[in-house]
Amino acid sequence: MTFNITRRLVGGLGAGLVAGGASAQTIVAGSAALPNLPIENGATLRVLRPVRFVQPDEEVFRANAARFTAATGVQVRVDFVGWEDITQQTAVTANTGAGPDVIIGFNEAPHVFQDKLVELSDVAEYLGAKYGGWKKLALKYGRRHNSNNWIGLPFGASGGPFVWRKSVLAEAGFQSVPEDHAGILRLCQALRRLNKPAGFALGNAVGDGNAFANWLVWSFGGQLVNEDGTPGINSRETVAALNYLKELYATFIPGTLAWNDISNNRAFASGECFLTQNGVSLYFSMKNDPATAAVAADTEHTFTPKGVAASAPNAGLTLNAMVFRHSRFPNAAKQFLAFMMEAPQYDPWLQANIGYWAQPLNAYNASATWTGDPKVAIFKDTMDTDFWLGYKGPISEGSAAANADYVMVQMCASVASGQATPEAAAREAERRAARFFRRR
């Protein structure tokens, strides 16, 4: 597959954007993208990142890493690991002071290990100035709380809108997914009567389980953490969300309490579930499989319903790059990250992902990724969000730990399964959250 940098993107970035070959020559000449960071003699890099959900992600990422090697002579080894493993391997690397030079982890990871990381402000400021500035979610995850110091470099985020079958919603009497809770419930009840139910992950799913639980609470005006960093989950808003969930869950396809990140993909593609929440990978895989191409043609995406929120409550699952202090080649690592996010490399990677990972830099709004298929265009704004994991509190080690411990997901699952009342589940979530956040 061949990818081209679009004329629109090149024009929008002005004279600072150079062709891939010229960029490579500049680096070989020694000045590179960041002229005050000469690459160390004999530098080699090991890079660790989560496994791809769409095959071209890995193919183009590896090809870009090989281009960096061709341009600089720096050998780069890229390893891909399972989503459930990346956090554990990041912790091992940080605690032992050995292992990969660069890890592209998830979300708050740099905030957990910030004392083990090289500051990336020079890279972030260079890229931000050249590519139209950073989006809101990138600023939130990239910078240390209450500072302008960058400890992570957000690489992209996977959005989680509602995904639904157009013909089935029409059969149920709906043209789209309603924005209000009562309307969503009526829709799901109608789908259940048609024996064409909805289904949302309530299992310990890194992406989908957390995304649904967060949407549910946020759309009722609740939050896990208050702005001052204290637990905020035990609230009237949360209890209202959980009472609503009891009714909504009764309409779901059986088995969602055990769903992982692939379960709803399978259920939707096979015609067992007709409304869910997912990234673009579901649509992408169906579109490219003759057996499910008709389902893809009938599939639509809409932003997560607002409920009582001011905007769509969704925090994109964010790839966030870190450079570790134990690296013998920090300059090479920084130059690698800058190179990978320059347009000659980044835009082909963005296009290869067909919207699964959405850009953190505003200039890439002009990428051809967002003009080819209108069903993908919704993902362009994934990082233009007012929500993040640990909302409304500061991003911290606590918010990362609470997310990894599935505090929100298991609170919701306990109510859906009938094991706890909404009030008891909110109290238990508060108790668990108190382990990770300071008390009032």
Secondary structure, DSSP 8 states (H G I E B T S, - for coil): ------HHHHHHHGGG---HHHHHHHHHHT--SSTT----TT-EEEEEEE--SSHHHHHHHHHHHHHHHHHH--EEEEEEE-HHHHHHHHHHHHHHT-S-SEEEEETTHHHHSGGGB---HHHHHHHHHHTT-B-HHHHHHHB-TTSS-BS-EEEEEE---EEEEHHHHHHTT-SS--SSHHHHHHHHHHHHHTT--B----SS-TTHHHHHHHHHHHHTT--SB-TTSSB--SSHHHHHHHHHHHHHHTTB-TTGGG--TTHHHHHHHTTS-SEEE--THHHHHHHT-TTTHHHHHTEEEE----TTSSS-----EEEEEEEBTT-S-HHHHHHHHHHHHSHHHHHHHHHHTTTSSB-SBGGGGGSGGGTS-TTTGGGGGTTS-S--TTTTS---HHHHHHHHTTHHHHHHHHHHTTSS-HHHHHHHHHHHHTTTS---
